[in-house]
């Protein structure tokens, strides 16, 4: 019975996002966002015995409901000012609409709720929050473009997303700040090319799925649990942290490809200043990914012989192996394919 209800809520979640994307009015987009919100809350609160899950679902509901109310107010005022040809107030409402959409997507400086909500969720719900829940707000943001406000949000998202993950002991919070940093890259791609941010988002979702799948499989939530990873198969450990480096955008992994395209686009647009800032902040994100992998690969731990016989946690599914292989060697395969063509 529980699986049936979760499937219904999941279908409503997908329906709400599709309604927002396909809507030709702001009111229809608002309705899709509300359906998406009300269907995701029961999925978040799947484990009622965990108080952190209930707290996260409440925080998410209050934040999104606050953003939705401001969005509805701004839409009504926008229609009123548009009918009365009041251009000044019209631009103010466009800025207000963009701010609420950035709040819904978790971009800085409206990111305050995102790491806290991620901390209390399961890995599956965290993946939905990092990927699917960003589709509808980002599509609406692409319709409402304000250059100066975009530049401010991009720089702040990259700054907070990179510096916020330095002092974290929770892997979920680290992934949340990484998502904020990647959101800055998506907004920067959106500023120059309409299709580039979609390609970036697809690859980011793919990499996040491959990493979250392994974290969920081995029940890893905090840094101190990584010390027990010395009992794992070395190949499994290698896959996990090469995927993290791929998410950080280190060449020659697949995660470097969307950043490479964004950098190329910025160079053609002669936007050197924002390019230097974005590359520097990406190096900071690579630092805390390397800090995460250093404790596993460079330090030695004593292993009990009876623990070494338990290989039940060393198994990887075929799907995980395929996703990890594409994540690690995808850029090299694409480069070889390009050379052959």
N, C-alpha and C positions, 0 to 999 in steps of 0.2 A: 504493500500500500504506500509506503514511504517513497519507493522508487517511482511509482506512478505519479505521485504528487510532484516530485522533483522534476520529472520529465515534462509535466505540464508547465511548471514555472520556467523551465529552461526554454520551452517553445514560446512562452510569452516574452521572455527576455529577448529572444531572436526577433520576434514580431515587433516589439517596441523599437528596436534599433532599425529594422527595415522600414518601419513607418516613418521614423525621423528622417532617414536618408531620402526616401521617396516623396516626402511631403513638399508641396509647392507653396506653403504658407508657414509663417512663424508659429501660428497657433497649432497647426497640425504637428509641427516638429516638437512643440512643448508637450503635446499629448503623448507622442512616442517616447519622449524622455520620462514621462511619468509612469507609463506602462513598464518601461525598462527598469525604473527604480523599484516599483512595487513588486515586481517579479524577482528581483535580485535579493531583496531582504530575506525572504524565506530560505533561499539557497545559502545565504551567509549563516543563518541561524540554524544550521542542520544539527549541530551538536549542542543540545540544550544543557548538558552537564558542565560545559566549559563556560565559565563566567567571562573570559576574555572574548569569546565569540559573540556573546550577547552584548557586551560593551562595544565591540567593533561595529556590529550591525546597528546599534543605537546611534553611534557617532556618525556612521555613514548616512543613516536616514535623516538625522537632524541637519547635517551639512547639505545634502542634496535637496532636501525640502526647502531650506533657506535659499539655495541658489535658484530653485524652480519658482519660488514666490517672487523673487526679484526679477527673474526672466519674464514671468507673466506680466508683472507691472511694467517692465521696460517695453514689452511688445505692445501693450495697450497704449502707453504714452507715445510710442513711435507711430502708431496708426493715427493718433490724435494730432500730433505735430505735423505729420506728413499731409494730412487733409487740410491743415491750416497754413501750410508752406512756411513753417518755422524751422529754418535750416540749422540755426545754432543749437537748438534743443534736440534736433534730429541727430546731429553728430554726437551729442552727449549721450543719447539713448543707445546709439550704436556702440559707444565705448562701454556702456553699462551692460549691454547684451554680451559683448566680447568678454568682459570680466566674469560674468556668471558662467559662461561656457568654459573659460579657463579654470574656474573653481570646480566645475564638474569633472574636468579631465585631470585635475591634480597638478597643474602647472604652477610654478612660482610666479608671483608671491602668494598664491592661493593654495599652497601645498600642505598647509599645517595639518590637515586631517589625514592625508594619504599614508604616511608611515605608521601612524597610530592605528589606523584601521587595518593595515596589512599585518600588523603584529599579532592580532587576535584571530586571523583567518587560517583555514587549512590551505595547503599548497594549491589545491584545485581551484578554490575560490580566489586565492591570490592571483592565479594565472588569469582568471576571468576578469578580475579588477584591473590587471596590468594591460590586458590586450582588448578584449571585446568591449568593455565598458568605455573605452576611449574612442571607439569608432564614431558614434553619433555626435559627441561634442566636437571632435576634430573635423568632421564633415561640415558642421554648422560654422565652425571657426573659419574654414576655407571660403565660406560665402561672405564673411564679414571681415574685411582686411583693413587694418589701420597700421601704417608702416612704423611710426614712432613707438606706438604701444607694443607692437610685435618685437621690435629691437630690444626694448626694456625687458620684456618677458623672456626672450631667448637668452639674453646674457644672465639674467637672474636665475633662470632654470638650470643653466649649465653650472653656474657658481654654486648654488645650493645643492644640486644633485651630485656634484663632485666632492665638495667639502663636507656635506652632511654624512657621507658614508665612511669617513675616516675614523670616527670614534664609535663605531657600532660593534656590538657583540652579537646581534641578532642577524641571521642571514636574510630573514624576510624584510627587515628594515633596510638592509643593504641593497636588496633587490628593488625596494621602493625608491630609494634615492637614485639608484641606477636608472629606473624608469623615468624619474623626473629629468635626469640628464639627457636621456634619449628623446624625451618629449621636446626638449629645447632644440635638438637636431631636427626633429620632424617639423617643428614650426619654422625653422630656418629653411628647410627644403620646401615647405609650403609657400614661403615668401618669394621664392624664385621660380618654382616649377610645380604645377598643380598635380602632375602624375608622380613626381619624385617622392613626395611624402608618403603616398600610398605604397610604393615599392619599399621604402624604408620601413613602414609599419608592418608589411607582410614579412620581411626578413626578421625584424625584431620579434614579432610574434612567434615565428618559427624557432628562433634561438631561445626565447624564453620558455617555450614548450619543452624543448629538449633538456634544458637545465632543470626546470621545475619537475619534470617527469622523474629525473634521477634523484632529486632532493626528496620527493615524495616517496619514492621507492625505498630509499635508505633511511627515511624518517630523520632528516637533518634539519634542525631549526636554529641552532646556536653554534658559536665558534668552538665552545668547549667540547661539543660532540665530535668535532673533526679529529680530535686526538684519537678517538676510537677507530678512525678510518685507517689507522695503521694495520688493522686486521683485515682490511679489504684486499681484493685482488688489485695489484698495481695497475693493470690495464683499466680497471674501473675508475680508479683515482685519476689516472691520466685523462680519461675521457671527460670527467667532471670538470677538471680545472682547465683543460684546453677549451671546453665550451665556455667557461667563464671569460677566458682571454678573447675568445671569438666575440662574445657579447660586448666586451670592452672595446672592440674594434682594432685588435692587433693583427697586422698582416702576418702571414698569408691566409688567415682564416676568413670564413664567409662573412663574418660581422664587419670586416673592413670594407666590403663592397659598397654598401649604401653610403657610408661616410666618405668613401673615395669619390662617389658620384656627386655628393653634396659639395665636397671640396673643389671638385672640377667645375661645378656650376658657379660657385662663389668666385673662382678665379676668372671665369669668363665675364662675370658681372663686376669685376674690379672691386670687390668688397674685402679688402685685405685685412682690415681691422677686426671684423667679426670672425674672419677665418683664423687669425692667430689666437684669439680668445678661445674659440671652440676647440682647437687642437690642444691648447695648453690644459684646458679643463678635462679633456678626454684622457690626457696622460695621468691626471690625478685619479680618475676612475680605474685606470689600469693599475695604479699603485695599490689600491686596496684589494683588487682581485689577486695581485701577486702576493700581497700579505696573507691572504687567505690560503693560497696554495703553498706558501713557504713553510708553514707549520707542519704540513703533511709530508712534503717531499724531502725537506732538508734536515728534519729532526728525527732522531731514532727513539723508539719506544721499546720497552720490554714486552715481549709477547708470550703469553702462557700457552703451553702446548695444547691444552684441552680447548682453548679458544680457536686455535688454528684449524682444528678439525671441523669446526662449525662453518661450513661454506655456504649456508643457506642465504647469507646476505651478500654473497659475491656474484650472484647470478644476475645477468642482464638479459632483458627480453630482446627479441629480434627487432622490434620496432625501435627500441632505444638505441640499439647498435646502428641501425640505418640512419636515424636522425643525427646521431653523434658523428657518423662518418661524413654526412653531407655538411654538417656544421663546421667540421675541421678542414675538410678538403674541398669544399664547394667553390671557393675562389680559384683554386688551382685548376679545377675541372673546367670552370667557365673560361679561364684564360687560355687553356689548351684548345677549347672548342672555338674560341675567337680566332686563334692563330690558324687553325685548320681551315676555317671558313675564309 
